[in-house]
Amino acid sequence: MWIWPIISYLFAGINGAFVVTNYKLQEDITMLGSGTGGARNAGRMAGKQAFIWTVVIDALKTILPLSLALYLSVSPVILAAMIVATVAGHIWSIWLKGRGGKGVVVYLACTLVLEWPGLLIFGGVALLAKSLSVSFSKVMLGAMIIPVVSAFFRGNPAVSFGLLIGYGLVVLSHLYSVHPGSKKEEEHL
């Protein structure tokens, strides 16, 4: 059953921003803008449609393996390992030589599949933060802990632990330059 995290890691390495900008601009996203393979950089470099398509690709590459694993009743421990593998595979893509995005979309897609009640609460916080005069990015990054807590209190400690590690990787990628050779144009929190 440990093949599932490997599959998740390999799927997660398919970088939506790379695919979209390579198609649209015939350029490597890791050489453009901030040098990260995320939706924000793709949108900045290739426009709003590139941002949207990057989010769709990155969400689907997360949702498909996790949904199949759920359908086949894979254990919660394996699901937790799949979360970590997915977030890590997106941040440090094997296909892009250790480069990738910052993991927000794939983390949120993991919560959509495995902890949607926590994602709904997160969405409510996002709506509230949008109406306040606070740093939206900082509030969102902090609020991403909500699905971790939700999974724990809903009786799924293994998934909660996997989400916690995934969340930690996302925070790490926002606080530090985790990609070799990436530029400092991306907003760090």
N, C-alpha and C positions, 0 to 999 in steps of 0.2 A: 503493500500500500504506500510505501514511501516514494513511489514513482510520481505521486500526485504533486508534491512540492517541486520536484524537478520539472514536471510539465508546466506548472505555474510559473516557475522562474524563466523558463524558455519562452513561454507565451508573453510574459511581462516584458521581456527584452525587445519585443517587436515595438518599436517606438513610433507612436502616432505622429509626432511632430516631424520625425525624420521622413516618414512615408509621405506625409502631406507636402512638406516643403520640397522634398526631392521631386515629387510629381509637379507641383505648381511652379517652382522656381529653378528646378534642376540644380539645386544646391544642398549641401549638407547643413542641417540646422545646427550642428555642433560647431560650425565655423561662422555662424551668424549671431548677431546680437550678443546676448549673454553667454552663448555657447552651451546652454542647457537644452535638452530635448523635451521641453514641456510645452503645454498649451499656451501659456503666457508668451513665451518667446516666439512660438510659431505665429501667434496672432499679431505680435509686434512686427514680425518680419514679413509675413505674407497676408495679413488681413484677417478680418473677422471670421470669414468662412474657414480659414485655416485653423483658427482657434476652435471653432465648433467641431470640425472634422477630427481634429486631434483628440478632443474630449470624447467623441463617439468611439474612435478606435481604441483609445486607452481604457475606456469603460468596458467595451466589449471583450477585450483581451483578458480582462479580469473576471467579468461576469460569466463567460462561457465555461472555463474550467471549474470555477467554484460551484456553479449551478449543476454541472454534470456530477461533480463529487457529491453534492447534496442529494441529488436524485438517486445516486448509487449507495447512499447511506454510509459515506466515509465517516470515520470516527472524528469527534471534535478535536482531538489532538492533531490529527492529520490536517483538518481544516485550519487550525491555528498555524501549523507549519506552512500551509499554502498561503496564508495571509502574509507572513514574513517573507516567504519566497517571492511573492508577487510584488510587494513594495520594494524589496531589495533588487529584484530583477528589473524593475522600471528605473530605479535610481542608478544602478550600475549594470547597464545592459551588456550582456555577453556579445551581442551583435554590433554594439557601438564601442567596443574596447573599453568598457568601464564608464562610459558617459551615459547620460540619460536625463530624465526630468527630476522633479523634486518629490514626486509621489502623492500629491494631493488627490488627483483624480482616481488613481488606483486604490488608494486607501478608502476614499468615499464609496467607490464601487464595491469594495469588500464589505463595507458596512451595509450597503444596499442589499446585498445578497444574504449576509449572515446576521445583521443586527439592524433591521429597518426601523424598529421603534426608536432606537437611539439616533438614527439618521433623521427621523422626523423632528425630534427635539432639537437636534443640531440645526435643522432648517429653520425652526422657529427662532433660535438665537441669531441666525444669519439675517433673518428679516428684521429683527429688533436692532441688530448692530448697524444695519443699513440706514436706519432712521436716526441714529445717534451720531454725535460728532466725536467718534473714536476711530482709531486705526482699524479699518475693516479687516485687513490682513492679520493683524495681531489677535483680534477677537476670534477670527475664524480658526487660526492656528491653535489658540487656547481651547476653543469650543470643540475641537476635534476629539477631545478626551471623552466627551459625552457618550459616544457609543461604547467605549471601553467600560465605563461605569454601568451603563445600561445592560450590557451583556452579563456583567458580573451579577448584578442584582436580579436579573431574569433567570439566573441559575445556569449560566454557561461559562464557567471559569476558564476553560481551555480557550474558547474563542475570545474571551475578554483578554487573556494573556497574549494571544496572537495579535489582537488589535493594539494592545499596549506597546508591544515591540514595534509593530508597523508604525504606530503614532510616533514613537521615539525616533525611528528612522526619518520620518517626514520632518520632524522638528530639527534633527541633526542636519538634514540637507538644507534647511532654511537658515540655520545659524552659522554654518561653516561652508566653505567652498569644498564640496565633496567630489567634484569632477576634475580630473586632471586637465589642466590648461584652460579651464573655463574663465571667462572674463567676469569682472565685477559689476557689470551693468544691471544685473538682476537685483531687485530689492531684497535685502536681507533684513530679517526682523531683529 
